[in-house]
Amino acid sequence: MLYSMLYRFIALSVLVPFLSSANANAQTVVEPPSAAADQAAGDAIESGLAEVAAASDLDETLSQSLTELYKQAKSYQAITASRTENAKSFRQMSDTAADDIAELSTQLQSLPRLDVDPVSELTPEQLRQESVSIQAEVETLSEKIKAEVSEPAARQKRLTEIPSLIAEAEKKLREVQAQLELPTPTTEEPIETRARLVRTKSFAAALQAEVSELKAEQAAYLATVDLLPLQKQRDERRLQSLKERLERVREAAVAQQQESNDAAITSLKRAVANATPELKPIAEDNLRFAEERLAMVAETADATALMSKLKEKRTEVEAAQIASEDRLDAVGLTQAMGQLLRSKRDEYRKLRLQFEQSTSTEEKTAAYQVASFELEDRLADLNERLVSAASEDQTSERELLSAQRDQIQETLQSQNSLLQTLLSMETENRQLQQAIDGYIAFVDKNVFWIRSAAPVSIREVYEIPQATKWMLDVRNYKSLGKQFVSGIISRPIASLIGAIAVLYLFARRGTFRQRISDSGKAAESWNAKFDSTTQSLVATVMLSSAWPALAAFLGCVVICGSADTLFTRGVGYALIYVALFTSSRHLLSQTCRDGGLADKHFGWSESLRKTLRINLRWYTNLDVLIVFAMILFHQHPDATVRSAVARFSATLLFLATSVFHHFIARPSSPVYSDVRRRDPDSKIYRFRRVIWAIAAGLPMMFAILTLLGYLDTAYRLGQSLQSTMLLVVALVVAVALAFRWLHLQQAKMARDQALAMRRQKLAGEENESGGSLATDVGIEIQKEAMQDLPALSEQTRKLVFVIASAAGIAGLSLVWKDVLPAMEMLDRFELYSIGTGDAIDRVTYRDILLAIIGIVATVIAVKNVPALLELLVLRRTGLDSGARYAMTTILRYVLTIGGVILTLNFLSLPWTKLGWLLAAASVGLGFGLQEIFANFVSGIILLLERPVRVGDVVTIDSTTGVVSRIQMRATTVTSWDRKELVVPNKNLVTGKLLNWSLSNVVNRLKLDVGVSYDSDVDEVRAILQSVVADHPDVMDDPGPLINFETFGDSSLNFVVRFYLATLDRRVGVMHEVNAEILKRFRAAGISVPFPQRDVHVVRQADIANPSSPGEGPNIHQASHNGAVNSK
């Protein structure tokens, strides 16, 4: 009743300013047209349409315009009829409101109760049907009550809107009536005038009906202000009565089934007692099945009751959220509303813990499913035994087996029923958890920045004596001792394990220090391994965990006790929070110890470590006391004391944090010196003043908020700030560990490369990736085998920093999501939408921001992830340089495609449904870009199948050279003349290609050698054989071949054929063998002849006057150098 009076007062106070103006304007408004007027208007519209259709002299444009006017008039007429009917319903609601209120009041005084109806006389089937019927009615009535909860706020909001809607409609109506009073334009045809007037009058009638409907609605809502609470009260009583009736029906069904099962068990026990020794196992199995079925029936009843309770709580939470949203819309966010929502949130948090899902239900469900399979298998075996036991002397066995079959079938039915109930209960529990989470998120989103207490005042100082008295009360410490003992007794094993763990941490502190020192010495070795860093990290964590572990152990023991009081509960939670608070500080402090991680492994400077240790010492010791007091007094029974101590401690905590951040992050801090020493272009150093302002200013702002009365806000800000500190420490240690590992890996790679180069130098060989054949002719190929360690390390460091930054941003977004809901605010502004109907995707500024982040992440990943893959994986495999190059290139393609798909998803672009676009694009690209795409796909095939690799010697179209680069579109082959031949990848895949070094790099070298005719053939052959056999690069198998091939014009021609294992030194070997042959020939006196020619010179006089018959011309032999000697 109080709520209805308040509702009426608010509604009337809102409407008073509007009613006078509405009544003043209502004098010019006439009532909606009668039924006869509606009929006349309808006839005018139909006759007008017929007239337009019959007028053949009208042009098409005018005819369409007139037809459209009559159609609009027809639609206005339909709107008028609908609004008139609605107004009639509202008037009826107003007229019957008083009678309905009186009738409901009488009904509420004599509402029949359903739980008095007898249910014990119903059969099991009737009870089942009655349960299903009542359950359906309960669900329907619950939904109706949920709507009734939100109806008052919706009506109140509507009442605030109606006056302005009435004023707007009346204004339009006056304008339309003024148009009707205007004279007819002289240029307008009569048929046009009639159409215009019909449309305007229909519009005026619609406006009149709207005003009438709004006024009737307004009057109906005001008249039924007291009716809504009565209807809600009636339905709630009806719902409660239905629930009680449902409970009685279920109890009756369980009682009947229990009675039937008890009788069956009694009968089965007699059967066991009367059974023969041979049949007794069967009878005992029948009894066991009956007892199991009885337990399942009881468990099903309990699960059903719990499921009903879960459903009831879920309905309550959903109704509470709807009511809270409506109240916020009606009243707005006030301090009182904030307190109400906070109390509801805390209540539902406890409810969530009460019904929190456990793994026992899932395990039980799985066990029952397995048991049902076993029963089905046993039932099949039992049917076979019944068939075999068909003789007359097996009658007793057959009866017991038949009874067992019935028992198994009934057990299966009970088991299936229990499974269905458990699954439904899990679903209902999950829905309840989701509803509670939704309500908590709704409250956190709306009341976070609402003041939870009054601003600070001098009166809070007067609460200090009361707080001190409660703190020093001896009775509290006696109860604390009892609580501690009770906690140990209630969980003795866990307490013993915890005590042993804490004692171990304290007893081994000296060992941990020594291990840190030894690991630091090992880290300074030239061949240090990461194991020393890992050992130092473990020892540091164990050393820093002693005091936090002690506080956490004591807090858990206190909380688990049975003698729970506000003081003991506050002490328990305070100890746990102190453990969480100090853990990160102790870890960072122990990291900075001399000879520890930061000193010997991370390479932090002495000034940085000293600054951190000094400030961490005072900050940790001071804030432990503050945090302990703040959490302890959060459980104080007096709200005033609780508020005063919370404000004082939170303010001190924020101020101390601000001072600590100032000493650590000020522009002259050694933190930035170390950062700049490692990276001169570091953005951290560049923005050091901004970082200092944020780090020191945020806690100061939080302290001011605390003084202004935002205690709940400050409490959660403090939690987020401490979580941020823990996150920062974890990220700093993780990044330092990653850089340490990278440093050790880089040193190991440098040592391996230096050792490999030394071995190659000693063996007189060059690196495989830059083949000597290419070097001999001056060709530069794309190097892959020998990694650029500084560049690779720099890329990996950047990637580690990017990953750490992304992890930090993600962690901060989780820690501060309730404080700075920027992403949710961006999600409120829609840019565009895609889709139709229910499948509409909204694209907001949040999606644009995520798309930008996705693009940036893709670019960074494409640049850096292949280097990380090379460093972590590929370098440890036996793959050659070409295979590693292929894998990293394909990885870049995959990352690019994944980034594009991710960005399209953020923008809600349906890339999976753009098949038509892809088809059209493929047709266009097939003509315009077919060669480019063919080369691109061929490049991928080259990287996968690898018919050519970087460094291979190939012959393409009579051009022989070395493959120097394989790119996305084309491959570069550098010939021996150092000319670069750019070959499209398609030609390498579809054309003919000679690869000299694909699978077998053994190649044959052929040399032609000529000696003078006076040389000894056998001696020449022996010299050639010796030269070739003595060369280290010539293969023994297959061996060299030396043949005396032909008699030349000037020499005896020998052909030397021998094989080389690789193509690397083909040119060099050719030079070395030729030089050695010439050297041996000279030593043996074997000459290599020049070409010789005999030239016959005939003079003209000799031809005319021969000296004697038969005498020819003078013959002069040419010299060996080909010159002609004339006499």
Secondary structure as GFF3:
##gff-version 3
##sequence-region A 1 1127
A	DSSP	alpha_helix	2	25	.	.	.	ID=ss1
A	DSSP	three_ten_helix	26	28	.	.	.	ID=ss2
A	DSSP	alpha_helix	35	54	.	.	.	ID=ss3
A	DSSP	alpha_helix	60	109	.	.	.	ID=ss4
A	DSSP	three_ten_helix	114	116	.	.	.	ID=ss5
A	DSSP	alpha_helix	124	181	.	.	.	ID=ss6
A	DSSP	alpha_helix	190	223	.	.	.	ID=ss7
A	DSSP	alpha_helix	227	274	.	.	.	ID=ss8
A	DSSP	alpha_helix	280	331	.	.	.	ID=ss9
A	DSSP	alpha_helix	335	354	.	.	.	ID=ss10
A	DSSP	alpha_helix	359	388	.	.	.	ID=ss11
A	DSSP	three_ten_helix	392	394	.	.	.	ID=ss12
A	DSSP	alpha_helix	395	447	.	.	.	ID=ss13
A	DSSP	three_ten_helix	458	463	.	.	.	ID=ss14
A	DSSP	alpha_helix	464	471	.	.	.	ID=ss15
A	DSSP	alpha_helix	474	490	.	.	.	ID=ss16
A	DSSP	alpha_helix	492	507	.	.	.	ID=ss17
A	DSSP	alpha_helix	509	523	.	.	.	ID=ss18
A	DSSP	alpha_helix	530	544	.	.	.	ID=ss19
A	DSSP	alpha_helix	546	560	.	.	.	ID=ss20
A	DSSP	alpha_helix	566	591	.	.	.	ID=ss21
A	DSSP	pi_helix	597	601	.	.	.	ID=ss22
A	DSSP	alpha_helix	606	633	.	.	.	ID=ss23
A	DSSP	alpha_helix	639	665	.	.	.	ID=ss24
A	DSSP	alpha_helix	670	678	.	.	.	ID=ss25
A	DSSP	alpha_helix	683	686	.	.	.	ID=ss26
A	DSSP	alpha_helix	688	707	.	.	.	ID=ss27
A	DSSP	alpha_helix	711	763	.	.	.	ID=ss28
A	DSSP	three_ten_helix	768	770	.	.	.	ID=ss29
A	DSSP	alpha_helix	772	776	.	.	.	ID=ss30
A	DSSP	alpha_helix	789	815	.	.	.	ID=ss31
A	DSSP	alpha_helix	822	826	.	.	.	ID=ss32
A	DSSP	beta_strand	830	834	.	.	.	ID=ss33
A	DSSP	beta_strand	841	844	.	.	.	ID=ss34
A	DSSP	alpha_helix	845	872	.	.	.	ID=ss35
A	DSSP	three_ten_helix	874	876	.	.	.	ID=ss36
A	DSSP	alpha_helix	881	906	.	.	.	ID=ss37
A	DSSP	three_ten_helix	911	913	.	.	.	ID=ss38
A	DSSP	alpha_helix	915	928	.	.	.	ID=ss39
A	DSSP	alpha_helix	930	945	.	.	.	ID=ss40
A	DSSP	beta_strand	953	956	.	.	.	ID=ss41
A	DSSP	beta_strand	959	966	.	.	.	ID=ss42
A	DSSP	beta_strand	970	975	.	.	.	ID=ss43
A	DSSP	beta_strand	980	984	.	.	.	ID=ss44
A	DSSP	alpha_helix	985	990	.	.	.	ID=ss45
A	DSSP	beta_strand	994	995	.	.	.	ID=ss46
A	DSSP	beta_strand	1003	1011	.	.	.	ID=ss47
A	DSSP	alpha_helix	1017	1030	.	.	.	ID=ss48
A	DSSP	beta_strand	1041	1047	.	.	.	ID=ss49
A	DSSP	beta_strand	1052	1060	.	.	.	ID=ss50
A	DSSP	alpha_helix	1066	1084	.	.	.	ID=ss51
A	DSSP	alpha_helix	1100	1104	.	.	.	ID=ss52
###
